[in-house]
Amino acid sequence: MPNRRTILQLLALSSLATIPAVSAAGRSETDPAAAWRNPGAGQKDPRLYSLAHAILAPNPHNRQPWLVSLEGEDSIILYFDTTRRLPATDPYDRQLAIGCGAFLEILSIAAGEIGYDAQISLFPEGEPQPLLNDKPLARIRLVTGGTKDPLYSFITQRRSNKEVYDTKKQISAERLEALLTMEPTETLTLSGSLSGSAQCEALRLLSIQAYRREIQTPVALKESIELMRIGKAEIAKYRDGIDLDFPGIGAMQAMGLLTREKMMTPGTKAYQQGLEQYDPLAKSASGYVWMISNSKDRFAEIAVGRAYARLNLRATALGIAIHPMSQALQEYAEMSTIKADAEQAVGLSSDRRLQMLARIGYARQVPPSPRRGLEEHIRT
């Protein structure tokens, strides 16, 4: 889920010191953050209440690849939106499946808050391979009797914080242990290491190398650039993807300083700054955490997504910033050597899969990512 703000902020500082911010005239009135405020407020149908929270789940490139239909009086059918694939960087839909798992976990937590248990049946028409398809990904039935989860109160505060972290404030071993605490499971393991350890330093270097490799792979870079929503008007129009906005961005676009073509062209200032932008992010990490599944099937990917959603919420509760840096885990040919090195760094055995890698630290709070709103996800 890479962030591209740094490219543009550096350009703004170097090129736009005397240019005023773009006028607000003519901007769309659509609020891309509306879904984060009081989700489900006024909903009498517990399914809609739960879904209003579920769409806030973390997901790759903010693709929000969820479609649902309501069935009968108490059921939801979840589908994967096949129009929202990431074929270059997620060629087997593994990361998107993890995002769907996060969606299911947030839905389940929200249902419990209002006294319902979400009974989830995965892949009722068979496990989709080698890609996710348009058949039901899950059937969910809400039945009375659910229990409240203390993580519920952090759903609207949760973020994937892609800023530089505070290097003067380091995560303690005790704090890391609290973050890594999770319910016992036979499906996956959650581990971490702190800055200063050989393992953490290896992962830091690999995450920088992997991001640079992605930038240097034209088809992968193009995929991210095309998903950028540059300026308030684009962000409000699409309410997904990689949002970029700061004072002066309209002027930069008008002057031709900021174009998608320049960001994709080696030798330009925008390209070079994009190539280097993950260096300070990785170097500011206070540590890394990762998830390994005991199998390589779709069920494992969903389980990882559910566990990662809880990890993100637990980090929020502890005041810890977290940012997935999973470029090193991507399954396209140009990344294969770095992927193998990352697997070796965490001691992966051949029968298991490294599913998530994220940096952690302390940082200021950041705004939420845009969301398209619940109505955009409901099949009619």
VOLUMTI-614894 format. One line per 2 residues: number of its first residue (from 1); their letters; for each residue x, y, z of C-alpha. Coordinates in pm, 1 decimal. Layout:
BEGIN
NUM = a = X:Y:Z  ...
END
This chain:
BEGIN
1 = mp = 0.0:0.0:0.0  270.7:249.0:-90.1
3 = nr = 244.2:623.3:-24.2  368.0:883.1:-271.9
5 = rt = 323.0:1201.6:-67.8  696.2:1245.2:-13.8
7 = il = 768.6:1293.1:-384.8  528.0:1579.1:-409.0
9 = ql = 604.2:1741.2:-76.6  972.9:1765.6:-164.7
11 = la = 888.1:1909.2:-502.2  658.1:2159.9:-337.1
13 = ls = 926.8:2277.8:-98.5  1185.1:2316.5:-372.3
15 = sl = 965.0:2460.8:-646.2  666.5:2637.4:-495.8
17 = at = 782.0:2853.8:-208.3  619.1:3162.1:-358.2
19 = ip = 307.0:3005.9:-510.2  -18.3:3028.6:-312.0
21 = av = -240.7:2730.2:-245.7  -491.1:2640.5:-516.5
23 = sa = -834.7:2795.4:-483.6  -1115.3:2587.8:-340.1
25 = ag = -1354.8:2712.0:-608.6  -1510.7:2437.5:-817.1
27 = rs = -1407.0:2147.8:-592.9  -1639.4:1853.5:-554.3
29 = et = -1847.5:1861.3:-237.8  -1816.8:1482.7:-196.9
31 = dp = -1646.3:1414.6:135.9  -1394.1:1128.7:104.3
33 = aa = -1367.9:1096.9:483.5  -1742.0:1086.3:554.7
35 = aw = -1748.5:707.5:602.6  -1515.8:739.1:903.5
37 = rn = -1754.7:957.8:1102.8  -2014.9:766.4:1306.3
39 = pg = -2030.7:463.8:1073.4  -2366.4:290.6:1082.5
41 = ag = -2535.3:573.9:1270.2  -2912.0:541.7:1241.1
43 = qk = -2899.4:199.7:1070.8  -3171.0:-34.7:1194.3
45 = dp = -3042.4:-331.2:993.5  -2747.7:-483.1:1185.6
47 = rl = -2597.3:-595.4:854.2  -2572.2:-238.1:726.8
49 = ys = -2432.1:-124.3:1061.4  -2161.4:-390.7:1045.8
51 = la = -2083.5:-327.2:679.2  -2047.4:47.0:740.2
53 = ha = -1755.1:-39.7:967.7  -1615.0:-317.9:748.5
55 = il = -1545.9:-80.5:456.9  -1294.0:97.4:682.6
57 = ap = -1066.2:-208.9:682.7  -703.2:-181.7:565.2
59 = np = -649.9:-301.9:207.6  -381.8:-286.2:-65.6
61 = hn = -352.3:45.5:-252.9  -687.1:139.7:-96.6
63 = rq = -863.2:-55.9:-371.3  -1161.0:-139.7:-144.1
65 = pw = -1231.2:-456.8:-345.9  -1557.2:-548.1:-172.8
67 = lv = -1903.4:-608.9:-313.2  -2191.4:-738.1:-101.9
69 = sl = -2550.9:-840.1:-144.9  -2809.6:-877.9:128.1
71 = eg = -2993.6:-1208.6:140.0  -3308.1:-1275.2:339.2
73 = ed = -3337.5:-1105.2:677.1  -3000.7:-1187.0:832.7
75 = si = -2740.1:-1278.6:568.9  -2469.9:-1109.3:362.2
77 = il = -2290.4:-1246.1:57.4  -1940.0:-1104.9:10.6
79 = yf = -1786.3:-1094.4:-337.9  -1445.8:-987.4:-460.0
81 = dt = -1470.0:-698.6:-705.1  -1270.5:-834.1:-999.6
83 = tr = -1244.5:-485.6:-1154.6  -1015.3:-378.0:-868.8
85 = rl = -723.7:-610.9:-921.6  -355.4:-518.5:-896.1
87 = pa = -218.7:-744.3:-1170.7  134.2:-602.3:-1172.2
89 = td = 213.1:-605.7:-798.9  -38.0:-866.6:-677.5
91 = py = -56.9:-1108.3:-972.2  -234.1:-1385.2:-777.3
93 = dr = -469.2:-1160.1:-574.2  -298.0:-1271.7:-253.4
95 = ql = -272.2:-925.3:-100.9  -627.8:-840.6:-204.4
97 = ai = -750.1:-1161.9:-40.7  -577.9:-1047.0:278.4
99 = gc = -768.6:-719.6:246.0  -1092.8:-917.6:222.8
101 = ga = -997.5:-1098.9:542.2  -950.0:-763.4:715.7
103 = fl = -1296.4:-661.6:592.7  -1449.9:-973.7:749.3
105 = ei = -1276.8:-916.5:1082.8  -1389.4:-554.6:1113.4
107 = ls = -1742.7:-662.6:1017.4  -1736.3:-929.8:1287.9
109 = ia = -1613.2:-686.5:1554.2  -1881.3:-432.0:1463.1
111 = ag = -2154.2:-696.5:1469.7  -2046.2:-799.9:1819.0
113 = ei = -2077.3:-441.4:1937.3  -2453.3:-451.0:1876.1
115 = gy = -2507.2:-803.1:2006.8  -2468.5:-1014.5:1692.4
117 = da = -2236.9:-1299.1:1606.2  -2110.5:-1306.5:1245.9
119 = qi = -2111.7:-1669.6:1132.3  -1878.0:-1674.7:832.2
121 = sl = -1856.8:-1950.7:571.5  -1565.0:-1900.0:331.6
123 = fp = -1566.8:-1984.4:-38.5  -1903.1:-2165.1:-35.5
125 = eg = -1868.6:-2252.7:-406.4  -1506.9:-2363.1:-383.2
127 = ep = -1166.3:-2208.7:-324.5  -1073.2:-1979.8:-617.7
129 = qp = -735.8:-2049.5:-780.7  -511.2:-1918.4:-927.1
131 = ll = -706.5:-1590.4:-902.9  -1000.8:-1471.7:-700.8
133 = nd = -1321.6:-1478.8:-905.5  -1672.3:-1335.8:-900.7
135 = kp = -1823.9:-1627.0:-707.1  -1913.2:-1569.3:-340.9
137 = la = -1604.3:-1521.0:-127.9  -1802.5:-1563.0:193.7
139 = ri = -2152.6:-1605.6:326.8  -2214.4:-1425.5:654.2
141 = rl = -2514.2:-1479.4:877.2  -2574.4:-1249.6:1173.1
143 = vt = -2731.4:-1421.7:1470.1  -2803.0:-1281.4:1814.4
145 = gg = -2558.3:-1356.3:2090.5  -2238.6:-1178.5:1987.6
147 = tk = -2008.1:-1023.0:2246.1  -1839.4:-685.0:2250.6
149 = dp = -1473.7:-664.9:2150.3  -1257.4:-397.2:2319.4
151 = ly = -1093.1:-326.8:1983.1  -1421.9:-192.0:1845.3
153 = sf = -1359.7:158.1:1977.3  -1042.0:188.0:1767.5
155 = it = -1196.1:109.0:1426.4  -1245.3:471.9:1326.1
157 = qr = -905.1:572.4:1470.4  -712.4:302.8:1285.7
159 = rs = -461.4:417.9:1023.7  -184.8:288.5:801.3
161 = nk = 63.8:558.4:894.3  297.9:618.7:601.2
163 = ev = 489.1:914.7:745.4  843.7:933.2:882.7
165 = yd = 841.2:806.8:1242.2  992.2:970.2:1550.5
167 = tk = 1345.2:831.5:1582.0  1384.7:984.2:1928.6
169 = kq = 1109.7:764.7:2067.3  1171.5:392.4:2036.7
171 = is = 936.3:102.7:2103.9  1036.2:-97.2:2410.0
173 = ae = 1059.2:-474.9:2421.0  761.7:-477.7:2658.9
175 = rl = 556.4:-266.5:2419.1  643.0:-494.3:2128.6
177 = ea = 537.2:-797.0:2332.3  203.1:-630.3:2405.2
179 = ll = 155.1:-558.2:2034.9  233.7:-915.2:1933.4
181 = tm = -9.9:-1067.0:2182.4  -293.0:-1237.8:1998.5
183 = ep = -537.6:-1520.0:2039.5  -380.3:-1866.3:1999.3
185 = te = -406.0:-1996.7:1644.6  -281.2:-2294.1:1448.5
187 = tl = -309.1:-2097.2:1125.4  -34.1:-1839.1:1157.6
189 = tl = 241.1:-1686.5:1368.6  311.1:-1322.0:1443.3
191 = sg = 666.2:-1206.7:1514.4  869.9:-889.4:1538.0
193 = sl = 1210.5:-736.6:1601.6  1329.6:-397.0:1716.6
195 = sg = 1578.6:-149.6:1577.4  1938.4:-243.0:1650.3
197 = sa = 1894.4:-616.7:1601.7  2057.2:-781.2:1300.9
199 = qc = 1721.4:-914.8:1187.1  1553.8:-573.9:1199.3
201 = ea = 1841.6:-411.4:1011.8  1821.1:-680.0:741.7
203 = lr = 1447.8:-619.1:700.2  1504.9:-243.5:690.5
205 = ll = 1752.7:-280.2:403.5  1531.0:-527.2:219.9
207 = si = 1226.1:-303.0:243.3  1426.1:-18.3:86.0
209 = qa = 1558.7:-245.5:-186.9  1212.6:-385.3:-257.4
211 = yr = 1051.2:-44.9:-288.4  1324.6:70.3:-526.0
213 = re = 1281.8:-247.9:-728.1  910.6:-174.9:-759.8
215 = iq = 983.1:179.3:-882.0  1236.9:42.4:-1130.4
217 = tp = 986.0:-208.0:-1268.8  785.5:-1.1:-1519.8
219 = va = 464.1:-202.9:-1513.9  456.8:-204.1:-1131.8
221 = lk = 527.4:168.5:-1110.4  262.7:244.4:-1372.1
223 = es = 3.5:51.8:-1170.5  64.8:270.4:-864.7
225 = ie = 87.2:596.7:-1056.8  -245.3:528.7:-1227.9
227 = lm = -406.4:479.6:-886.9  -288.2:814.8:-753.8
229 = ri = -564.8:1062.4:-676.8  -391.0:1397.2:-705.8
231 = gk = -556.1:1697.7:-541.6  -890.0:1740.6:-369.0
233 = ae = -1100.1:1714.2:-683.8  -960.6:1371.4:-783.4
235 = ia = -969.7:1245.6:-424.3  -1335.3:1345.8:-391.3
237 = ky = -1421.6:1200.2:-731.4  -1269.0:855.0:-681.3
239 = rd = -1245.3:816.5:-299.5  -998.6:530.9:-334.4
241 = gi = -639.6:470.8:-436.9  -334.3:667.8:-322.2
243 = dl = -445.9:1014.2:-215.0  -209.3:1311.6:-261.2
245 = df = -295.8:1660.1:-147.4  -109.7:1957.3:1.1
247 = pg = -98.4:2335.7:-45.8  26.4:2430.1:-392.8
249 = ig = -56.7:2103.2:-564.0  -292.7:2270.0:-812.2
251 = am = -26.1:2519.8:-912.3  227.8:2241.3:-957.2
253 = qa = -6.3:2063.5:-1193.6  -81.9:2385.6:-1384.5
255 = mg = 290.5:2454.1:-1429.3  364.3:2099.8:-1544.2
257 = ll = 587.6:2029.3:-1245.8  365.7:1744.0:-1135.8
259 = tr = 253.7:1496.5:-1399.0  209.4:1122.8:-1397.6
261 = ek = 442.7:1101.5:-1696.1  727.3:1268.1:-1506.5
263 = mm = 678.5:1039.5:-1207.7  719.7:740.1:-1440.3
265 = tp = 1018.1:873.9:-1637.9  1372.1:787.0:-1516.7
267 = gt = 1595.4:1091.6:-1500.1  1326.1:1335.5:-1389.2
269 = ka = 1330.0:1493.8:-1045.2  993.4:1340.6:-960.2
271 = yq = 1112.7:991.2:-1054.1  1436.4:1019.8:-857.2
273 = qg = 1264.2:1146.7:-545.1  1010.6:868.2:-579.2
275 = le = 1295.4:617.9:-600.2  1446.1:747.0:-276.9
277 = qy = 1132.9:820.8:-77.8  1116.1:496.0:119.8
279 = dp = 1469.2:537.6:254.4  1370.0:778.8:536.3
281 = la = 1052.3:581.1:607.3  1241.1:255.9:659.7
283 = ks = 1526.5:424.0:845.5  1283.9:582.1:1092.9
285 = as = 1121.1:249.9:1183.8  1152.3:147.9:1546.0
287 = gy = 1101.1:-212.9:1443.3  929.5:-454.8:1208.8
289 = vw = 650.9:-707.4:1255.4  552.8:-989.7:1022.5
291 = mi = 300.2:-1268.8:979.5  369.3:-1620.0:855.9
293 = sn = 91.4:-1861.3:763.6  122.2:-2237.0:810.2
295 = sk = -33.8:-2301.6:469.4  -47.8:-2128.5:131.5
297 = dr = -415.6:-2148.4:46.4  -688.8:-1884.1:28.5
299 = fa = -813.7:-1974.3:375.3  -472.8:-1880.5:514.6
301 = ei = -483.4:-1545.1:333.0  -821.8:-1463.7:483.1
303 = av = -696.3:-1564.8:828.6  -393.8:-1337.8:787.7
305 = gr = -619.5:-1049.0:689.2  -834.8:-1099.7:994.7
307 = ay = -529.6:-1118.3:1219.1  -372.3:-812.3:1058.5
309 = ar = -689.1:-608.9:1113.8  -667.4:-693.9:1482.1
311 = ln = -295.8:-613.3:1489.7  -364.9:-271.9:1334.1
313 = lr = -637.6:-203.5:1591.1  -416.6:-320.4:1876.5
315 = at = -137.5:-91.9:1753.6  -385.1:194.8:1757.4
317 = al = -484.8:110.7:2114.7  -117.2:112.1:2216.8
319 = gi = -40.6:438.0:2037.4  190.2:262.6:1790.5
321 = ai = 203.5:361.9:1424.6  209.1:79.4:1171.5
323 = hp = 268.3:73.6:796.0  268.2:-237.0:572.6
325 = ms = 586.7:-252.8:365.3  507.7:-565.8:169.8
327 = qa = 683.0:-489.8:-157.1  943.6:-754.2:-67.6
329 = lq = 667.9:-1018.1:-53.8  523.5:-949.7:-397.5
331 = ey = 517.0:-1236.0:-645.0  636.1:-1099.7:-976.9
333 = ae = 960.5:-1203.3:-1141.9  1159.3:-884.2:-1082.9
335 = ms = 1105.1:-914.2:-705.7  1193.9:-1282.3:-672.2
337 = ti = 1549.6:-1243.4:-536.5  1450.5:-985.2:-275.8
339 = ka = 1148.5:-1196.3:-179.7  1375.6:-1495.7:-118.9
341 = da = 1608.6:-1280.5:93.9  1313.9:-1155.8:302.8
343 = eq = 1196.2:-1511.0:360.3  1545.0:-1610.2:470.0
345 = av = 1563.8:-1310.2:705.0  1260.0:-1431.9:900.2
347 = gl = 1362.0:-1797.8:890.7  1079.9:-1915.0:666.4
349 = ss = 1046.6:-2286.6:594.6  938.4:-2407.5:250.4
351 = dr = 592.6:-2524.5:360.9  492.2:-2184.3:501.9
353 = rl = 438.2:-1837.2:355.8  549.3:-1490.8:465.4
355 = qm = 224.2:-1295.8:423.7  269.4:-954.4:587.3
357 = la = 562.9:-728.0:672.6  514.1:-389.1:839.2
359 = ri = 726.5:-125.4:1006.5  627.7:13.1:1345.6
361 = gy = 716.1:320.5:1548.0  573.7:635.8:1696.7
363 = ar = 434.9:918.4:1484.9  179.9:1195.5:1478.1
365 = qv = -178.6:1105.4:1391.3  -264.1:1123.1:1021.6
367 = pp = -598.9:1169.9:842.8  -793.4:862.8:728.4
369 = sp = -769.1:729.3:375.4  -1066.5:804.7:148.9
371 = rr = -1357.4:563.0:136.1  -1618.9:529.5:-137.5
373 = gl = -1908.0:485.0:104.4  -2125.5:185.2:182.2
375 = ee = -2370.0:237.9:-106.5  -2087.5:184.4:-357.1
377 = hi = -2031.5:-169.5:-227.9  -2389.0:-299.0:-227.5
379 = rt = -2512.9:-498.3:-524.6  -2865.6:-413.1:-628.3
END
